[in-house]
Each structure stands twice: as C-alpha cells, then as structure tokens.
C-alpha cells in the first residue's frame, strides 16, 4: 500500500481520457491523500462533456442523417472520449478534494476545432506551486504534433549513423491545394539544410 503524502509526481497521458467523471473524481480523492505537500500531478482527460448539449441535439436528428452530421459536419470522431468529463469539472473535483488545479490546456485531439481533451496540472492547496488556474485553448495542437514528429528525426539513432537524414517530405495534395503540414514541412526542410551546413 502506498503511504499517504509520499508521492512527488503523478502522470497519466492518453488513458484517463476514457474515464467518466465519477472515476476521475475518485482518482483525485485518492491522489489528494497520496501526494506530498509540494507534489505535482499531470492528468490528460476528456473535455468532451463541454459539447454535451450539441450531442444531445444530434441525437434528435433522424438516424439516416445522423452519421453524416457527426462524420462530416460536427466531428470526425470523438475518439471514445468520456462524455461526462470537462475541464471545469476537473478543477472542481480538485478543489473538493483539497487539491488545486494550476493549469489546463484544452486541445483539439484528432479534430479540427473542438477542444475534446485537456491536460490538467494540479498540486495540494498548501503547496508552494499553488497559484490561480491558468486555462488556455490550443487549437493548433494537431499541427504542433505533426511538426514535432518531423523534428524528432533529428534525434533518432539513425540520424547519428548517417551523413544524410532520410527525411520524408509532406507533399501537397493533387492540384494547387496547400496544407498547413506542407508549410511546416518546408520550414523544417529549410531549417534542416541550414543545420547541415553548420555540421
């Protein structure tokens, strides 16, 4: 059994996004007892409940049109996120359990616009890290993920075993279409060329 006040850091990523609100509340109640006085927690959880009203309206659409609305107009996919959980609820559960939420980044995980996920950082209320909660909305999260994936090629073992990196460019779609990922690819390629000149 884990002793109370013995944990300095708690981390969960891409798992508790599927946990409904009652489960998250139970976790936070336990973590409030286990975190040390200045302990910190990071939990990646669902914010899909923020759009609950919109989903309840979709349920009223005739079945034959519902899939069209969900897949092409409203959301590509909810990625099986917990429907009852929100960023606001997370901060409220922290407060009830003796914890304090210090930052929340709402992100558009796998969607264009909807902020269906949240990264919440929390600490005990009397911690040296306690401060007012800072909440940001990051609708560029998926673009950032593409760029990071491209940049990560610089840090692979293969990049140190070869004089030339095998960088696969992100090519534009057919025609004159241009996408944000292509722009990132071009910026990455220019940066990589300048890096090679220095090397």
ABEGO torsion letter per residue (X at the ends): XBBBGABABBBBBGAAAABBAAAAAAAAAAAAAABBAABBBBBBBBAAAAAAAAAAAAAABBAAAAAAAAAAAABABAGGBBAABBAAAAAAAAAAAGBBBABBBBBBBGBAABBABBBBBBBBAABAABBBBBBBBBAAAAAAAAAAAAAAAAABAAAAABABBBBBBBBBBBEABBBAAAAAAAAAAAAAAAAAAAX
